[in-house]
Amino acid sequence: MKETLTVVAGFVLFSSLGIAYFAASMMSGL
């Protein structure tokens, strides 16, 4: 269970970083 929570937390963190990077690239593009 703890391993699953760690994987989920890591996935959420990675996806949020990806979204932030995508938003930053879009803003700089505009």
Helices and strands as residue ranges (DSSP letters): H 2-29
